[in-house]
């Protein structure tokens, strides 16, 4: 099924092609001029998580790969097609050069392996919660590989399938529904993985991050695209991605962490 904009483009190409044929005497009439682009059906409007919903989502299924996927998508704002092919070589939780922990969004599952646009190829700082979750996920993955007698390398996928290939989108969707159900959602099937990214935009906008900064973070070529795609989530606005996410979720995460971690005994 094609979008209305794609149909308009195809009809325009067809009209011009037949007009060119007419000028060369190869066609008598441009029948494409008689065709009108049909009105398409409205797509399902996107939605975003509230702060309370996002907090519940970030607490669900901890220790599972889908929890790590959700943390990365919701707190860093990567596209689903950028998250699934991410390798450990592009994850920098403790950079040697002293820069902030970040991920390099340089690949996608597109046929060429390139990101959606030139501006989509970017490096994004990670908030503390994302760093902690990714490091724990890497430790678990390394232990699993060692137990199976397999070599773990930096070139390996962060989210491999059962046969060590890029995770299938359908498996991510099914796993996300399970996570949302655990988080208390009554209708988990109504949410998509892309709406984690929509929620990233919404939460940053609510927190006062300028639309120009959000556009850079999500890899849009300009703020017009961000406004058009996420217009219901954008609000007037002041700060930046990783720092803002630390402020939004930092206290909640620190409180939860203090409840989970054992209190160390004082030495004699």
ChimeraX attribute file (.defattr): number of C-alpha atoms within 10 A of each C-alpha:
attribute: neighborCount
match mode: 1-to-1
recipient: residues
	/A:1	6
	/A:2	8
	/A:3	12
	/A:4	15
	/A:5	11
	/A:6	12
	/A:7	17
	/A:8	15
	/A:9	12
	/A:10	12
	/A:11	17
	/A:12	13
	/A:13	13
	/A:14	16
	/A:15	18
	/A:16	14
	/A:17	13
	/A:18	19
	/A:19	20
	/A:20	14
	/A:21	15
	/A:22	14
	/A:23	10
	/A:24	9
	/A:25	9
	/A:26	11
	/A:27	13
	/A:28	11
	/A:29	11
	/A:30	17
	/A:31	12
	/A:32	16
	/A:33	14
	/A:34	7
	/A:35	10
	/A:36	10
	/A:37	13
	/A:38	9
	/A:39	9
	/A:40	12
	/A:41	8
	/A:42	8
	/A:43	7
	/A:44	6
	/A:45	6
	/A:46	15
	/A:47	18
	/A:48	21
	/A:49	20
	/A:50	12
	/A:51	15
	/A:52	8
	/A:53	14
	/A:54	21
	/A:55	16
	/A:56	17
	/A:57	24
	/A:58	21
	/A:59	16
	/A:60	19
	/A:61	17
	/A:62	14
	/A:63	12
	/A:64	13
	/A:65	20
	/A:66	21
	/A:67	22
	/A:68	23
	/A:69	22
	/A:70	24
	/A:71	23
	/A:72	24
	/A:73	24
	/A:74	27
	/A:75	29
	/A:76	25
	/A:77	27
	/A:78	24
	/A:79	24
	/A:80	20
	/A:81	17
	/A:82	23
	/A:83	23
	/A:84	24
	/A:85	23
	/A:86	24
	/A:87	22
	/A:88	19
	/A:89	14
	/A:90	18
	/A:91	22
	/A:92	19
	/A:93	20
	/A:94	13
	/A:95	11
	/A:96	9
	/A:97	6
	/A:98	7
	/A:99	11
	/A:100	16
	/A:101	20
	/A:102	21
	/A:103	23
	/A:104	18
	/A:105	23
	/A:106	19
	/A:107	22
	/A:108	21
	/A:109	18
	/A:110	12
	/A:111	6
	/A:112	8
	/A:113	13
	/A:114	16
	/A:115	20
	/A:116	18
	/A:117	10
	/A:118	12
	/A:119	15
	/A:120	22
	/A:121	18
	/A:122	16
	/A:123	16
	/A:124	22
	/A:125	21
	/A:126	25
	/A:127	24
	/A:128	19
	/A:129	19
	/A:130	25
	/A:131	21
	/A:132	13
	/A:133	18
	/A:134	23
	/A:135	16
	/A:136	13
	/A:137	20
	/A:138	14
	/A:139	11
	/A:140	15
	/A:141	17
	/A:142	16
	/A:143	14
	/A:144	13
	/A:145	14
	/A:146	12
	/A:147	9
	/A:148	9
	/A:149	9
	/A:150	11
	/A:151	9
	/A:152	15
	/A:153	12
	/A:154	11
	/A:155	11
	/A:156	17
	/A:157	21
	/A:158	26
	/A:159	24
	/A:160	18
	/A:161	13
	/A:162	8
	/A:163	7
	/A:164	11
	/A:165	13
	/A:166	19
	/A:167	19
	/A:168	12
	/A:169	13
	/A:170	9
	/A:171	12
	/A:172	20
	/A:173	18
	/A:174	15
	/A:175	16
	/A:176	23
	/A:177	20
	/A:178	17
	/A:179	24
	/A:180	21
	/A:181	16
	/A:182	16
	/A:183	19
	/A:184	13
	/A:185	17
	/A:186	10
	/A:187	10
	/A:188	18
	/A:189	14
	/A:190	9
	/A:191	18
	/A:192	17
	/A:193	19
	/A:194	19
	/A:195	19
	/A:196	26
	/A:197	24
	/A:198	23
	/A:199	24
	/A:200	25
	/A:201	29
	/A:202	24
	/A:203	25
	/A:204	27
	/A:205	21
	/A:206	15
	/A:207	19
	/A:208	16
	/A:209	22
	/A:210	19
	/A:211	22
	/A:212	15
	/A:213	18
	/A:214	25
	/A:215	19
	/A:216	18
	/A:217	23
	/A:218	23
	/A:219	26
	/A:220	18
	/A:221	14
	/A:222	15
	/A:223	17
	/A:224	14
	/A:225	13
	/A:226	21
	/A:227	17
	/A:228	10
	/A:229	13
	/A:230	18
	/A:231	12
	/A:232	14
	/A:233	20
	/A:234	22
	/A:235	19
	/A:236	11
	/A:237	14
	/A:238	13
	/A:239	15
	/A:240	16
	/A:241	24
	/A:242	23
	/A:243	14
	/A:244	19
	/A:245	22
	/A:246	18
	/A:247	13
	/A:248	17
	/A:249	18
	/A:250	16
	/A:251	11
	/A:252	13
	/A:253	16
	/A:254	12
	/A:255	10
	/A:256	12
	/A:257	11
	/A:258	10
	/A:259	9
	/A:260	9
	/A:261	8
	/A:262	8
	/A:263	8
	/A:264	6
	/A:265	6
	/A:266	5
	/A:267	4
	/A:268	3
